[in-house]
Amino acid sequence: MAFRSFIAIELEKSIKGSLDRLSRSLQDNELVDHSIRWVRSESMHLTLKFLGDVEDQLILELSNKLTGMASQFDPFDIEVAGLGCFPAAGAARVLWCGISQGLEDLQALAEAIDIGTNELGFALEGKKFSAHLTLARIKNAKTGHEVREFLEKQNGERDAPYSKIGCQSVTRIALIHSDLTRSDPIYTPMHHATLG
């Protein structure tokens, strides 16, 4: 049996609450379109490495590897702030909230996880790690262009409601099973590895 899995930092309730209020504000005021699929705040997390299907006999070895890697890093703080979108140009397909503090620590942790999981047979990432929290996915190209225009306009405002979402301490990482359903994916932690 295989588990569709990823490694991530789980968000504190206060951060999820702030992200939920931000999403609702964006939907109420500007970004309302059937082609925008909003991520439920309770499902939000900061992905460090997507693994794909992991065979059940590898779960224990992977969990032990994560525990060893996590022990080499001290806990650190992150700050969630700012909005952006992917890709860098053209119609936006993903609307995200950024990380404004703790980026170097996140980068080092993600790189260590990438190398460590590669030793177990998982492919190395082909691009540099980009720390972000996905707020919504956009299907329609026209809407994607409208989202980009909205962000360009809003990013010029000093007191935008998303200029600072909140801070949290990163003390552990999680190996999470992703069960895809017809509505929303269900995320179940399979292992936690403590930093430090």
HELIX and SHEET records of a PDB file:
HELIX    1   1 LYS A   13  ASN A   29  1                                  17    
HELIX    2   2 SER A   41  SER A   43  5                                   3    
HELIX    3   3 ASP A   56  ALA A   70  1                                  15    
HELIX    4   4 LEU A  103  ASN A  118  1                                  16    
HELIX    5   5 ALA A  141  GLN A  154  1                                  14    
SHEET    1   A 4 HIS A  45  GLU A  55  0                                        
SHEET    2   A 4 ALA A   2  GLU A  10 -1                                        
SHEET    3   A 4 ARG A 172  ASP A 179 -1                                        
SHEET    4   A 4 ILE A 186  THR A 194 -1                                        
SHEET    1   B 5 ILE A  36  TRP A  38  0                                        
SHEET    2   B 5 HIS A 132  ILE A 138 -1                                        
SHEET    3   B 5 VAL A  94  GLN A 101 -1                                        
SHEET    4   B 5 PHE A  76  PHE A  86 -1                                        
SHEET    5   B 5 GLY A 166  VAL A 170 -1                                        
END                                                                             
